[in-house]
Amino acid sequence: MTFTASRWQGFGTTIFTEMSALAERTGAINLGQGFPDEDGPAEVLEAAERALRDGHNQYAPLPGVPALREAIAAHQHRFYGIDVDPDREVQVTFGATEAIAAALLGICEPGDDVVCLEPYYDSYAAGIAMAGANRRPVTLRPPDWAIDPEALDAAITRRARVLLLNSPHNPTGKVLSRQELELIADACLEHDLIAITDEVYEHLVYDGEHIPLATLPGMAERTLTISSLGKTFSVTGWKTGWATGPAALVAAVRTAKQYLTFAGGTPFQHAGAVALGLGDEVYDALAAGLRVKRDHLCAGLEAAGLEVLKPAGTYFANVDCGRDGVAFCRELVETARVVAIPTSVFYDDEEAGRSLVRFAFCKRAEVIDEAARRLAAA
Ligand SMILES: Cc1ncc(COP(=O)(O)O)c(C=O)c1O
């Protein structure tokens, strides 16, 4: 039998596998992968424990458990003044990743074009390919990762149906400004595009402010907003996410999700309802802790003589290493015993990201400080 791997297999994953294996072999500090090495708030963990004990261990309803859908609707109102109906305009998913895939599968027809920013989170390319659609990237470049209006215009073909946005943005750490969001909103309105926005880092903003695209004039009725518990509450393994927006778009996600996983993580859905309702001080403390880590890592990278592109949000900081990022990362493991990821793997236009390297700072303070020490020594 001859078998060819699926078209979407391997997008961006090869380098992660290589770097993780290298980290394990050499005992390097892994700042490649974006997940915290400490758990989220105790009250969130206790809520999950309680949910398990209280017997919430069977399939959740397809839309998600009512308490979580109500908490998501309340969250959208509390932070952004967005009103959604928990029954028809909220869909709980298995992480934001499933929401993104289900949205693309449910909304796109084969042959449609999906406009997205590059570099992009690696599931986008796979999700677009699974839907039989084509990606039309708009390239962001350092130092300010600004959206070039001409590039945006050029990416919107006659077959464009969806604009897939991510802010705060992985891997650059950019938080889109109101002016940039207005540019995107104008493009969506002019070309009748559906916007899918991935806002998983919505609460991890250190400079500026997160503005959901759905709050811009005319956008609520054409925007599907996606987020999850993972980054906000440092529980990335819970994979509890959601999509909110107009009933027709949420129904498209629900239809695709029904045949992907149907439901998942019932106890975490119950815990999510508790987590989202916690006070501002919990949200603020998590962001404040990460801001300190960002500052420590950036200071360490600067002290090591690297040109740092300080992020406004997310878990990630980039440096411009001035040469090929892939070779730099391979060498860094040997010389400094620190793992980072070449940002070029998140670009279609690899040349645009050739000398960029991404470091994750969602790690314990002593891990970041040790990584900084090793980098400076190397
Ligand atoms: C931009 C972006 N979107 C989505 C996800 C995945 O979210 P989840 O773990 O909720 O599926 C990540 C995780 O790294 C991410 O960086």
The ligand as an SDF file (V2000), in Angstrom:
LIG
                    3D

 16 16  0  0  0  0  0  0  0  0999 V2000
   -3.6450   32.2240   18.9370 C   0  0  0  0  0  0  0  0  0  0  0  0
   -4.0770   30.9610   19.5710 C   0  0  0  0  0  0  0  0  0  0  0  0
   -5.3140   30.5000   19.3360 N   0  0  0  0  0  0  0  0  0  0  0  0
   -5.7580   29.3660   19.8940 C   0  0  0  0  0  0  0  0  0  0  0  0
   -4.9490   28.6210   20.7250 C   0  0  0  0  0  0  0  0  0  0  0  0
   -5.4590   27.3390   21.3020 C   0  0  0  0  0  0  0  0  0  0  0  0
   -6.3950   27.5440   22.2900 O   0  0  0  0  0  0  0  0  0  0  0  0
   -7.0070   26.2870   23.0520 P   0  0  0  0  0  0  0  0  0  0  0  0
   -5.9370   25.6990   23.8880 O   0  0  0  0  0  0  0  0  0  0  0  0
   -8.1190   26.8670   23.8520 O   0  0  0  0  0  0  0  0  0  0  0  0
   -7.4820   25.3380   22.0200 O   0  0  0  0  0  0  0  0  0  0  0  0
   -3.6540   29.0550   20.9960 C   0  0  0  0  0  0  0  0  0  0  0  0
   -2.7620   28.2510   21.8610 C   0  0  0  0  0  0  0  0  0  0  0  0
   -1.5820   28.3880   21.8740 O   0  0  0  0  0  0  0  0  0  0  0  0
   -3.2010   30.2550   20.4140 C   0  0  0  0  0  0  0  0  0  0  0  0
   -1.9700   30.7160   20.6380 O   0  0  0  0  0  0  0  0  0  0  0  0
  1  2  1  0
  2  3  1  0
  2 15  2  0
  3  4  2  0
  4  5  1  0
  5  6  1  0
  5 12  2  0
  6  7  1  0
  7  8  1  0
  8  9  2  0
  8 10  1  0
  8 11  1  0
 12 13  1  0
 12 15  1  0
 13 14  2  0
 15 16  1  0
M  END
$$$$
